[in-house]
Amino acid sequence: MSSSRRASGERAAAFFGALAVLAIPVDVVVAKYLNGVELVRSLYVAVPIAAVLALTALAAARRARFARARSVYAGNGRWGARLAWAGLYCAVTGGIALAIYGGLRAAE
């Protein structure tokens, strides 16, 4: 396995993980500065997008880990997996926040 192929999986994991982590904060900024965009409604879109990006990053990190295990050069590229898990954490936290908000709205 070539090192560029192994590195591309790690780069993809880091890229999608960073996008997953940044999806919700960017959505909050966009909702703040654009008229006509409500924060809660935009979070209904941003949280699932963050979850999909995080799962994609986890898949890429897993592929990179398997490629690293089969190579002679072990390397220690773990940032992709860390960013992927952080993105999944953000998505789950956002989902919990939306679920609590929905429960509170239903209890009114």
Biotite code that builds the C-alpha atoms (Angstrom):
import biotite.structure as struc

atoms = struc.array([
    struc.Atom([0.000, 0.000, 0.000], chain_id="A", res_id=1, res_name="MET", atom_name="CA", element="C"),
    struc.Atom([1.462, 3.312, -0.959], chain_id="A", res_id=2, res_name="SER", atom_name="CA", element="C"),
    struc.Atom([1.953, 6.010, 1.624], chain_id="A", res_id=3, res_name="SER", atom_name="CA", element="C"),
    struc.Atom([-0.047, 8.492, -0.458], chain_id="A", res_id=4, res_name="SER", atom_name="CA", element="C"),
    struc.Atom([-3.073, 6.206, -0.405], chain_id="A", res_id=5, res_name="ARG", atom_name="CA", element="C"),
    struc.Atom([-2.788, 5.734, 3.345], chain_id="A", res_id=6, res_name="ARG", atom_name="CA", element="C"),
    struc.Atom([-2.326, 9.468, 3.842], chain_id="A", res_id=7, res_name="ALA", atom_name="CA", element="C"),
    struc.Atom([-5.310, 10.246, 1.635], chain_id="A", res_id=8, res_name="SER", atom_name="CA", element="C"),
    struc.Atom([-7.590, 8.239, 3.911], chain_id="A", res_id=9, res_name="GLY", atom_name="CA", element="C"),
    struc.Atom([-6.242, 10.080, 6.929], chain_id="A", res_id=10, res_name="GLU", atom_name="CA", element="C"),
    struc.Atom([-6.615, 13.419, 5.155], chain_id="A", res_id=11, res_name="ARG", atom_name="CA", element="C"),
    struc.Atom([-10.184, 12.602, 4.180], chain_id="A", res_id=12, res_name="ALA", atom_name="CA", element="C"),
    struc.Atom([-10.988, 11.644, 7.770], chain_id="A", res_id=13, res_name="ALA", atom_name="CA", element="C"),
    struc.Atom([-9.474, 14.879, 9.069], chain_id="A", res_id=14, res_name="ALA", atom_name="CA", element="C"),
    struc.Atom([-11.280, 16.932, 6.421], chain_id="A", res_id=15, res_name="PHE", atom_name="CA", element="C"),
    struc.Atom([-14.719, 15.425, 7.027], chain_id="A", res_id=16, res_name="PHE", atom_name="CA", element="C"),
    struc.Atom([-14.146, 15.456, 10.788], chain_id="A", res_id=17, res_name="GLY", atom_name="CA", element="C"),
    struc.Atom([-13.299, 19.152, 10.724], chain_id="A", res_id=18, res_name="ALA", atom_name="CA", element="C"),
    struc.Atom([-16.377, 19.839, 8.610], chain_id="A", res_id=19, res_name="LEU", atom_name="CA", element="C"),
    struc.Atom([-18.510, 17.890, 11.088], chain_id="A", res_id=20, res_name="ALA", atom_name="CA", element="C"),
    struc.Atom([-17.124, 19.860, 14.020], chain_id="A", res_id=21, res_name="VAL", atom_name="CA", element="C"),
    struc.Atom([-17.630, 23.176, 12.226], chain_id="A", res_id=22, res_name="LEU", atom_name="CA", element="C"),
    struc.Atom([-21.094, 22.459, 10.766], chain_id="A", res_id=23, res_name="ALA", atom_name="CA", element="C"),
    struc.Atom([-23.098, 23.605, 13.775], chain_id="A", res_id=24, res_name="ILE", atom_name="CA", element="C"),
    struc.Atom([-21.034, 26.721, 14.679], chain_id="A", res_id=25, res_name="PRO", atom_name="CA", element="C"),
    struc.Atom([-21.089, 27.872, 11.052], chain_id="A", res_id=26, res_name="VAL", atom_name="CA", element="C"),
    struc.Atom([-24.847, 27.334, 11.003], chain_id="A", res_id=27, res_name="ASP", atom_name="CA", element="C"),
    struc.Atom([-25.249, 29.493, 14.116], chain_id="A", res_id=28, res_name="VAL", atom_name="CA", element="C"),
    struc.Atom([-23.201, 32.297, 12.538], chain_id="A", res_id=29, res_name="VAL", atom_name="CA", element="C"),
    struc.Atom([-25.168, 32.082, 9.293], chain_id="A", res_id=30, res_name="VAL", atom_name="CA", element="C"),
    struc.Atom([-28.473, 32.186, 11.179], chain_id="A", res_id=31, res_name="ALA", atom_name="CA", element="C"),
    struc.Atom([-27.266, 35.200, 13.141], chain_id="A", res_id=32, res_name="LYS", atom_name="CA", element="C"),
    struc.Atom([-26.245, 37.302, 10.165], chain_id="A", res_id=33, res_name="TYR", atom_name="CA", element="C"),
    struc.Atom([-28.861, 36.342, 7.571], chain_id="A", res_id=34, res_name="LEU", atom_name="CA", element="C"),
    struc.Atom([-32.345, 37.723, 7.821], chain_id="A", res_id=35, res_name="ASN", atom_name="CA", element="C"),
    struc.Atom([-35.136, 35.226, 7.456], chain_id="A", res_id=36, res_name="GLY", atom_name="CA", element="C"),
    struc.Atom([-33.118, 32.280, 8.762], chain_id="A", res_id=37, res_name="VAL", atom_name="CA", element="C"),
    struc.Atom([-34.305, 31.054, 12.153], chain_id="A", res_id=38, res_name="GLU", atom_name="CA", element="C"),
    struc.Atom([-31.732, 29.404, 14.380], chain_id="A", res_id=39, res_name="LEU", atom_name="CA", element="C"),
    struc.Atom([-33.794, 26.413, 15.431], chain_id="A", res_id=40, res_name="VAL", atom_name="CA", element="C"),
    struc.Atom([-34.988, 25.658, 11.912], chain_id="A", res_id=41, res_name="ARG", atom_name="CA", element="C"),
    struc.Atom([-31.462, 25.892, 10.567], chain_id="A", res_id=42, res_name="SER", atom_name="CA", element="C"),
    struc.Atom([-30.250, 23.532, 13.302], chain_id="A", res_id=43, res_name="LEU", atom_name="CA", element="C"),
    struc.Atom([-32.775, 20.974, 12.067], chain_id="A", res_id=44, res_name="TYR", atom_name="CA", element="C"),
    struc.Atom([-30.577, 20.846, 8.961], chain_id="A", res_id=45, res_name="VAL", atom_name="CA", element="C"),
    struc.Atom([-27.115, 21.381, 10.477], chain_id="A", res_id=46, res_name="ALA", atom_name="CA", element="C"),
    struc.Atom([-27.275, 18.600, 13.077], chain_id="A", res_id=47, res_name="VAL", atom_name="CA", element="C"),
    struc.Atom([-28.012, 15.776, 10.593], chain_id="A", res_id=48, res_name="PRO", atom_name="CA", element="C"),
    struc.Atom([-25.393, 17.186, 8.229], chain_id="A", res_id=49, res_name="ILE", atom_name="CA", element="C"),
    struc.Atom([-22.847, 17.122, 11.070], chain_id="A", res_id=50, res_name="ALA", atom_name="CA", element="C"),
    struc.Atom([-23.825, 13.520, 11.850], chain_id="A", res_id=51, res_name="ALA", atom_name="CA", element="C"),
    struc.Atom([-23.419, 12.391, 8.240], chain_id="A", res_id=52, res_name="VAL", atom_name="CA", element="C"),
    struc.Atom([-20.067, 14.166, 7.938], chain_id="A", res_id=53, res_name="LEU", atom_name="CA", element="C"),
    struc.Atom([-18.876, 12.606, 11.209], chain_id="A", res_id=54, res_name="ALA", atom_name="CA", element="C"),
    struc.Atom([-19.896, 9.110, 10.111], chain_id="A", res_id=55, res_name="LEU", atom_name="CA", element="C"),
    struc.Atom([-18.128, 9.654, 6.796], chain_id="A", res_id=56, res_name="THR", atom_name="CA", element="C"),
    struc.Atom([-15.027, 10.777, 8.689], chain_id="A", res_id=57, res_name="ALA", atom_name="CA", element="C"),
    struc.Atom([-15.213, 7.707, 10.925], chain_id="A", res_id=58, res_name="LEU", atom_name="CA", element="C"),
    struc.Atom([-15.395, 5.448, 7.873], chain_id="A", res_id=59, res_name="ALA", atom_name="CA", element="C"),
    struc.Atom([-12.380, 7.180, 6.323], chain_id="A", res_id=60, res_name="ALA", atom_name="CA", element="C"),
    struc.Atom([-10.470, 6.971, 9.612], chain_id="A", res_id=61, res_name="ALA", atom_name="CA", element="C"),
    struc.Atom([-11.216, 3.265, 9.841], chain_id="A", res_id=62, res_name="ARG", atom_name="CA", element="C"),
    struc.Atom([-10.003, 2.755, 6.281], chain_id="A", res_id=63, res_name="ARG", atom_name="CA", element="C"),
    struc.Atom([-6.819, 4.685, 7.071], chain_id="A", res_id=64, res_name="ALA", atom_name="CA", element="C"),
    struc.Atom([-6.279, 2.655, 10.246], chain_id="A", res_id=65, res_name="ARG", atom_name="CA", element="C"),
    struc.Atom([-6.571, -0.617, 8.323], chain_id="A", res_id=66, res_name="PHE", atom_name="CA", element="C"),
    struc.Atom([-4.186, 0.676, 5.670], chain_id="A", res_id=67, res_name="ALA", atom_name="CA", element="C"),
    struc.Atom([-1.757, 1.725, 8.402], chain_id="A", res_id=68, res_name="ARG", atom_name="CA", element="C"),
    struc.Atom([-1.976, -1.733, 10.003], chain_id="A", res_id=69, res_name="ALA", atom_name="CA", element="C"),
    struc.Atom([-1.095, -3.439, 6.725], chain_id="A", res_id=70, res_name="ARG", atom_name="CA", element="C"),
    struc.Atom([1.901, -1.259, 5.984], chain_id="A", res_id=71, res_name="SER", atom_name="CA", element="C"),
    struc.Atom([5.493, -1.480, 7.100], chain_id="A", res_id=72, res_name="VAL", atom_name="CA", element="C"),
    struc.Atom([5.487, 2.172, 8.111], chain_id="A", res_id=73, res_name="TYR", atom_name="CA", element="C"),
    struc.Atom([3.072, 2.392, 11.039], chain_id="A", res_id=74, res_name="ALA", atom_name="CA", element="C"),
    struc.Atom([2.931, 6.154, 11.379], chain_id="A", res_id=75, res_name="GLY", atom_name="CA", element="C"),
    struc.Atom([0.789, 7.817, 13.982], chain_id="A", res_id=76, res_name="ASN", atom_name="CA", element="C"),
    struc.Atom([-1.852, 9.736, 12.042], chain_id="A", res_id=77, res_name="GLY", atom_name="CA", element="C"),
    struc.Atom([-4.720, 9.748, 14.467], chain_id="A", res_id=78, res_name="ARG", atom_name="CA", element="C"),
    struc.Atom([-6.048, 13.270, 14.030], chain_id="A", res_id=79, res_name="TRP", atom_name="CA", element="C"),
    struc.Atom([-8.635, 12.148, 11.519], chain_id="A", res_id=80, res_name="GLY", atom_name="CA", element="C"),
    struc.Atom([-10.188, 9.753, 14.011], chain_id="A", res_id=81, res_name="ALA", atom_name="CA", element="C"),
    struc.Atom([-10.068, 12.335, 16.791], chain_id="A", res_id=82, res_name="ARG", atom_name="CA", element="C"),
    struc.Atom([-11.816, 14.935, 14.638], chain_id="A", res_id=83, res_name="LEU", atom_name="CA", element="C"),
    struc.Atom([-14.344, 12.330, 13.495], chain_id="A", res_id=84, res_name="ALA", atom_name="CA", element="C"),
    struc.Atom([-15.255, 11.427, 17.076], chain_id="A", res_id=85, res_name="TRP", atom_name="CA", element="C"),
    struc.Atom([-15.406, 15.110, 18.018], chain_id="A", res_id=86, res_name="ALA", atom_name="CA", element="C"),
    struc.Atom([-17.774, 15.726, 15.099], chain_id="A", res_id=87, res_name="GLY", atom_name="CA", element="C"),
    struc.Atom([-19.959, 12.828, 16.174], chain_id="A", res_id=88, res_name="LEU", atom_name="CA", element="C"),
    struc.Atom([-19.971, 14.213, 19.712], chain_id="A", res_id=89, res_name="TYR", atom_name="CA", element="C"),
    struc.Atom([-21.112, 17.603, 18.381], chain_id="A", res_id=90, res_name="CYS", atom_name="CA", element="C"),
    struc.Atom([-23.853, 15.994, 16.300], chain_id="A", res_id=91, res_name="ALA", atom_name="CA", element="C"),
    struc.Atom([-25.147, 13.883, 19.195], chain_id="A", res_id=92, res_name="VAL", atom_name="CA", element="C"),
    struc.Atom([-25.053, 16.878, 21.527], chain_id="A", res_id=93, res_name="THR", atom_name="CA", element="C"),
    struc.Atom([-26.953, 18.962, 18.979], chain_id="A", res_id=94, res_name="GLY", atom_name="CA", element="C"),
    struc.Atom([-29.483, 16.173, 18.549], chain_id="A", res_id=95, res_name="GLY", atom_name="CA", element="C"),
    struc.Atom([-30.022, 15.950, 22.299], chain_id="A", res_id=96, res_name="ILE", atom_name="CA", element="C"),
    struc.Atom([-30.461, 19.728, 22.480], chain_id="A", res_id=97, res_name="ALA", atom_name="CA", element="C"),
    struc.Atom([-33.050, 19.644, 19.690], chain_id="A", res_id=98, res_name="LEU", atom_name="CA", element="C"),
    struc.Atom([-34.870, 16.746, 21.360], chain_id="A", res_id=99, res_name="ALA", atom_name="CA", element="C"),
    struc.Atom([-35.045, 18.617, 24.668], chain_id="A", res_id=100, res_name="ILE", atom_name="CA", element="C"),
    struc.Atom([-36.237, 21.740, 22.854], chain_id="A", res_id=101, res_name="TYR", atom_name="CA", element="C"),
    struc.Atom([-38.930, 19.717, 21.105], chain_id="A", res_id=102, res_name="GLY", atom_name="CA", element="C"),
    struc.Atom([-40.013, 18.186, 24.406], chain_id="A", res_id=103, res_name="GLY", atom_name="CA", element="C"),
    struc.Atom([-40.213, 21.584, 26.041], chain_id="A", res_id=104, res_name="LEU", atom_name="CA", element="C"),
    struc.Atom([-42.217, 22.970, 23.133], chain_id="A", res_id=105, res_name="ARG", atom_name="CA", element="C"),
    struc.Atom([-44.608, 20.027, 23.337], chain_id="A", res_id=106, res_name="ALA", atom_name="CA", element="C"),
    struc.Atom([-45.054, 20.538, 27.078], chain_id="A", res_id=107, res_name="ALA", atom_name="CA", element="C"),
    struc.Atom([-46.171, 24.164, 26.634], chain_id="A", res_id=108, res_name="GLU", atom_name="CA", element="C"),
])
